[in-house]
Amino acid sequence: MIELPSEVDINNLIDDIRIFSWQAADILLYYSKLLKDSDYKKNILKNNNKEDPVTLADLKVNEIIIKRINDKYKDTNWDILSEENVKTSKTFVTKNDWVWVLDPLDGTKDFIQGTGNYAMHLALNFKQKPFIGFVLIPDKNQLWITDGKKTWCEKRDGKKYKPNLLNNKNLQEMTLVTSKNHGNEILRNLIQKINFRKVEIMGSIGCKIASIVRGESDIYICLSLPGKSSPKDWDFAAPESILRAAGGAITNLDNQELTYGQTSFQQGGVIVATSNRNTHQSICLEIKNIIEDNGIYPL
């Protein structure tokens, strides 16, 4: 059984992160509204990298979440791994078992485009595995939370909702949720070969995993090309935590759990998330066979 550091009570911790998350939501919604006015856009965009944009919203949420955790838990022996800090310092070294993993704005392209498909991810990893997690989707007024045992959704007014995962479908009966801004021709080829019942296009891994937990889709496949950029720890840690505690699963194609805390923080290859942990392995095997039979991707 995993136990938090001795001075930390899990209920109090969740209460605190809940408050911090809605403060982050206010920031994200504020800048999202400003982005609709083209006169403000140039002031909110902080770099010219179209493939990996950074906005003032990323930086402000990053700052407030880290400050709130550090101020509230001054003497707790844990570290904070943040996408924005890694971009600045390029390095992150820790010997602690407990590490917060933060993506202040997952789906920055969608945030800029005004689709609403963006999220804040925050997970507390223990020995390089997600333990508790939070996926905040401001545009839907949703905060998905897991305490490591169960997952639930909260609205800002405190109303709570349970997951509604769809189970016991074969691969061709499933609804796939896939990337809007990070697709590639090989993944599109695979999707076409599988012939899913329905394909939904959506930004943000957090939003995609939340759609599985809500019961609006069944499966998500991430396929990174060799030598190209891959999702990172902060893209997957919080979404994985809420999906697993809700009864789903997320692994690589060989049904191996994701490993966090690698030097590059990369989560490469083929990653599959499904709504049913009991059928997940067989679904992965079926996808792998389709890839091998059609020579779609180097395994």
Residue pairs with C-beta under 8 A, 6 or more apart in sequence:
2 126
2 131
2 148
4 10
4 13
4 98
5 76
5 77
5 78
5 98
7 75
7 76
8 73
8 76
10 132
10 147
10 148
13 132
14 132
14 145
14 147
16 68
16 72
17 122
17 134
17 145
18 134
18 143
18 145
18 154
19 68
20 64
20 65
20 68
20 69
21 120
21 122
21 134
21 136
21 143
22 136
22 143
22 156
23 64
23 68
24 61
24 64
24 65
24 104
24 120
24 136
24 138
25 120
25 136
25 138
25 143
25 156
27 57
27 60
27 61
27 64
28 57
28 61
28 105
28 111
28 118
28 120
28 138
29 138
29 139
30 57
31 44
31 55
31 56
31 57
31 60
31 111
32 57
32 111
32 114
32 116
32 118
32 138
32 139
34 40
34 44
35 41
35 44
35 55
35 111
35 112
35 114
36 114
41 112
43 56
44 55
44 56
44 57
45 53
45 54
45 55
45 56
45 112
46 54
46 55
46 56
46 58
46 59
47 53
47 54
51 229
52 108
52 229
53 108
53 109
53 112
54 84
54 87
54 108
55 105
55 108
55 111
55 112
57 104
57 105
57 111
58 83
58 84
58 104
58 105
58 108
59 84
59 104
60 104
61 104
61 105
61 120
62 82
62 83
62 84
62 85
62 102
62 104
65 102
65 104
65 120
65 122
66 80
66 82
66 85
66 102
69 80
69 100
70 80
76 98
77 96
77 98
78 96
78 98
78 99
78 100
78 124
79 92
79 94
79 96
79 98
79 99
79 100
80 99
80 100
80 102
81 92
81 94
81 99
81 100
81 101
81 102
81 233
81 234
81 265
82 102
82 103
82 104
82 234
83 102
83 103
83 104
83 232
83 234
84 104
85 92
86 92
86 265
92 265
94 261
97 126
97 127
98 124
98 125
98 126
99 124
99 125
99 128
99 261
100 122
100 123
100 124
100 125
101 121
101 122
101 123
101 124
101 125
101 130
101 233
101 234
101 237
101 238
101 260
102 120
102 121
102 122
102 234
103 119
103 120
103 121
103 122
103 206
103 234
103 235
103 238
104 120
105 111
105 118
105 119
105 120
106 118
106 119
106 120
106 121
106 204
106 205
106 206
106 207
106 234
106 235
107 117
107 118
107 119
107 203
107 204
107 205
107 206
107 207
108 118
109 180
109 181
109 203
110 116
110 117
110 118
110 180
110 181
110 203
110 204
111 118
113 203
115 180
115 203
116 139
116 140
117 139
117 180
117 202
117 203
117 204
117 207
118 137
118 138
118 139
118 203
118 204
118 207
119 135
119 136
119 137
119 138
119 204
119 206
119 207
119 210
120 134
120 135
120 136
120 138
120 206
121 133
121 134
121 135
121 136
121 205
121 206
121 234
121 235
121 237
121 238
121 239
122 133
122 134
122 136
122 238
123 130
123 131
123 132
123 133
123 134
123 237
123 238
123 240
123 241
124 130
124 131
124 132
124 133
125 131
125 237
125 260
125 261
128 259
128 260
128 261
129 257
129 260
130 237
130 238
130 240
130 241
130 244
130 260
131 148
131 241
132 145
132 146
132 147
132 148
132 241
133 144
133 145
133 146
133 237
133 238
133 239
133 240
133 241
133 242
134 143
134 144
134 145
134 238
135 143
135 144
135 206
135 209
135 210
135 238
135 239
135 242
136 142
136 143
136 144
136 206
137 143
137 144
137 204
137 206
137 207
137 210
141 155
141 156
142 153
142 154
142 155
142 210
143 153
143 154
143 155
143 156
144 151
144 152
144 153
144 210
144 213
144 242
145 151
145 152
145 153
145 154
145 242
146 152
146 241
146 242
146 244
146 245
146 246
147 245
148 241
148 245
149 245
150 245
150 246
151 163
151 213
151 242
151 243
151 245
151 246
152 160
152 161
152 162
152 163
153 160
153 161
153 162
153 163
153 213
153 214
154 160
154 161
155 161
163 213
163 214
163 215
163 246
163 247
164 213
164 214
164 215
165 212
165 213
165 215
165 246
165 247
165 248
165 275
165 276
166 215
166 218
166 275
167 247
167 275
167 276
167 278
167 279
168 276
168 279
169 218
171 194
171 196
171 219
171 283
171 286
171 287
172 194
172 195
172 196
172 197
173 197
174 196
174 197
174 217
174 218
174 219
175 196
175 197
175 198
175 199
175 200
175 216
175 217
175 218
175 219
176 191
176 194
176 196
176 198
176 199
176 200
176 217
176 218
176 219
176 220
176 221
177 199
177 200
177 201
177 202
177 208
177 211
177 212
177 216
177 217
177 219
177 220
178 187
178 191
178 199
178 200
178 201
178 202
178 208
178 220
178 221
179 187
179 201
179 202
179 203
179 208
179 222
180 201
180 202
180 203
181 203
184 223
184 225
184 228
186 223
186 225
186 296
186 297
187 221
187 223
189 294
189 296
190 221
190 223
190 287
190 290
190 291
190 296
190 297
191 199
191 221
193 290
193 294
193 296
194 287
194 290
196 219
200 211
200 216
200 217
202 208
202 211
205 220
205 222
205 231
205 235
205 236
205 239
206 238
206 239
208 217
208 220
208 239
208 273
209 220
209 239
209 240
209 242
209 243
209 250
209 273
210 239
210 242
211 217
212 218
212 219
212 220
212 243
212 248
212 273
212 274
212 275
213 242
213 243
213 246
213 248
213 275
215 275
218 274
218 275
219 272
219 273
219 274
219 275
219 283
220 272
220 273
220 274
221 270
221 271
221 272
221 273
221 287
222 231
222 267
222 270
222 271
222 272
222 273
223 269
223 270
223 271
223 297
224 230
224 231
224 267
224 268
224 269
224 270
226 268
226 298
230 266
230 267
230 268
230 269
231 266
231 267
231 271
232 265
232 266
232 267
233 260
233 261
233 262
233 265
233 267
234 265
235 267
236 250
236 258
236 267
236 271
237 260
239 250
239 273
240 250
240 258
240 273
243 249
243 250
243 273
244 250
244 277
247 275
247 276
247 277
248 273
248 274
248 275
248 276
248 277
248 280
249 273
249 274
249 276
249 277
249 280
250 258
250 271
250 272
250 273
250 274
251 257
251 258
251 271
251 272
251 280
251 284
252 258
252 269
252 270
252 271
252 272
253 269
253 270
253 271
253 272
253 284
253 287
253 288
253 291
253 299
254 284
254 288
255 280
255 281
255 284
255 285
258 267
258 271
270 287
270 291
270 297
270 299
272 280
272 283
272 284
272 287
274 280
274 283
288 299
290 296
291 297
291 299
292 299
